Amino acid sequence: MPTGERERFLAGPHVGVLGVADPRGGSAPLLAPVWYRYEPGGEVVVQTGRESVKARLIRQAGRFSLCAQEETPPYRYVSVEGPVTTCQDPADPAEREAMAVRYLGADQAPAYLDATRGQLADDVTFRMRPQRWRTADFTSFAATFG
């Protein structure tokens, strides 16, 4: 995908799959579905529990990857990887609200935020600067047989 297209795709409300190296011998990388936020030209933002395995591994590795995909044909995906630029502890409440609105909509986000208010004290916000992009768009391929 061209740069603008891949950035617009990543900015869409996909559930991301976060990947981070697990240094324990013989272990595969940790992969976990997450809400995330991204604006073209900016950083990838995720929030997770301060004491979670994700947070511990991200701190150790100093970087993570995120893959977002279109789950209906024709399939497309964008994967980004890069260094953590900041870890805000406790989590940024404005980011939490922005993600809730992004994934639940303006009508349902307030109830979710109220029900999970206690998590703000336990969560951290990681920001990652994308360095490496991988993309695929199977639209033209699918057109050859569809």
C-alpha positions as CSV (number, residue, x, y, z in Angstrom):
1,M,0.0,0.0,0.0
2,P,1.2,3.5,-0.6
3,T,2.2,5.6,2.5
4,G,-1.1,7.6,2.7
5,E,-3.3,4.6,2.2
6,R,-1.5,2.5,4.8
7,E,-1.7,5.3,7.3
8,R,-5.4,5.9,6.7
9,F,-6.0,2.2,7.1
10,L,-4.1,2.0,10.4
11,A,-6.1,5.0,11.6
12,G,-9.3,3.1,11.1
13,P,-11.1,1.4,14.0
14,H,-9.6,-2.1,13.7
15,V,-8.8,-4.3,16.7
16,G,-5.1,-4.5,16.7
17,V,-2.9,-7.5,17.6
18,L,0.0,-6.3,19.7
19,G,3.2,-8.3,19.4
20,V,6.2,-8.1,21.8
21,A,9.3,-10.2,22.2
22,D,9.3,-12.6,25.1
23,P,12.9,-13.1,26.2
24,R,12.2,-16.4,28.0
25,G,14.0,-19.2,26.2
26,G,11.9,-21.1,23.8
27,S,8.9,-18.7,24.0
28,A,7.2,-17.2,21.0
29,P,6.4,-13.5,21.0
30,L,3.4,-12.5,23.1
31,L,0.4,-11.6,20.8
32,A,-2.7,-10.0,22.3
33,P,-5.7,-8.2,20.8
34,V,-5.9,-4.5,21.9
35,W,-7.6,-1.3,21.3
36,Y,-5.2,1.3,19.9
37,R,-5.2,4.8,18.4
38,Y,-3.2,6.2,15.5
39,E,-3.4,9.3,13.5
40,P,-1.5,9.6,10.2
41,G,2.1,10.7,10.8
42,G,1.8,10.2,14.5
43,E,2.4,7.4,17.1
44,V,0.6,4.2,17.9
45,V,-1.0,4.5,21.3
46,V,-2.0,1.5,23.5
47,Q,-3.1,1.2,27.1
48,T,-2.7,-1.9,29.3
49,G,-2.4,-2.8,33.0
50,R,0.8,-1.6,34.6
51,E,1.5,-5.1,36.0
52,S,0.3,-7.0,33.0
53,V,2.6,-9.4,31.0
54,K,2.2,-7.0,28.0
55,A,3.5,-4.0,30.0
56,R,6.4,-6.0,31.5
57,L,7.5,-7.3,28.1
58,I,7.1,-3.9,26.4
59,R,9.3,-2.3,29.0
60,Q,11.9,-5.0,28.6
61,A,11.9,-4.9,24.8
62,G,11.6,-1.1,24.5
63,R,9.5,-1.7,21.3
64,F,6.5,-3.6,20.1
65,S,4.6,-4.3,16.9
66,L,0.9,-3.9,16.0
67,C,-1.1,-5.5,13.2
68,A,-4.5,-4.3,12.0
69,Q,-6.5,-6.3,9.4
70,E,-9.6,-6.2,7.4
71,E,-11.4,-9.4,8.2
72,T,-13.7,-9.6,5.2
73,P,-12.6,-10.1,1.6
74,P,-10.7,-8.7,-0.1
75,Y,-8.3,-8.9,2.8
76,R,-5.9,-6.1,3.7
77,Y,-3.6,-5.6,6.6
78,V,-1.0,-3.1,8.0
79,S,1.7,-4.1,10.5
80,V,3.9,-1.5,12.2
81,E,6.9,-2.0,14.5
82,G,9.0,0.5,16.4
83,P,10.4,1.8,19.6
84,V,8.4,3.0,22.6
85,T,8.7,6.7,22.9
86,T,6.9,7.2,26.2
87,C,5.2,5.3,28.9
88,Q,2.8,7.5,30.8
89,D,2.0,6.2,34.3
90,P,-0.8,6.3,35.2
91,A,-2.7,6.1,31.9
92,D,-3.7,9.2,30.1
93,P,-7.5,9.7,30.7
94,A,-7.9,11.6,27.5
95,E,-6.5,8.7,25.5
96,R,-8.7,6.2,27.3
97,E,-11.8,8.4,26.4
98,A,-10.6,8.7,22.8
99,M,-10.2,5.0,22.4
100,A,-13.6,4.3,24.0
101,V,-15.3,6.6,21.6
102,R,-13.3,5.2,18.7
103,Y,-14.4,1.6,19.4
104,L,-17.8,2.0,21.1
105,G,-19.1,5.2,19.7
106,A,-20.1,8.4,21.5
107,D,-23.3,6.9,22.8
108,Q,-21.8,3.8,24.6
109,A,-18.4,5.2,25.6
110,P,-19.6,7.1,28.7
111,A,-21.1,4.0,30.3
112,Y,-18.0,2.0,29.5
113,L,-15.7,4.7,30.9
114,D,-17.8,4.9,34.1
115,A,-17.8,1.1,34.5
116,T,-14.1,0.8,34.1
117,R,-13.1,4.1,35.9
118,G,-10.9,2.1,38.4
119,Q,-8.6,0.8,35.6
120,L,-7.2,4.3,35.1
121,A,-5.2,4.0,38.3
122,D,-3.9,0.6,37.2
123,D,-3.2,1.2,33.5
124,V,-0.3,2.8,31.6
125,T,-0.2,4.4,28.2
126,F,2.5,3.4,25.7
127,R,3.3,5.4,22.6
128,M,5.3,3.8,19.7
129,R,6.9,5.5,16.8
130,P,6.4,3.4,13.7
131,Q,9.7,2.5,12.0
132,R,8.9,-0.5,9.9
133,W,5.7,-1.0,8.0
134,R,4.4,-4.1,6.3
135,T,1.2,-4.1,4.3
136,A,-0.8,-6.2,1.9
137,D,-4.0,-5.4,-0.1
138,F,-5.5,-8.3,-1.9
139,T,-8.2,-6.2,-3.7
140,S,-6.6,-6.5,-7.2
141,F,-5.7,-10.2,-6.6
142,A,-9.3,-11.0,-5.6
143,A,-10.6,-9.2,-8.7
144,T,-8.8,-11.7,-10.9
145,F,-11.1,-14.6,-9.8
146,G,-14.1,-12.9,-8.3
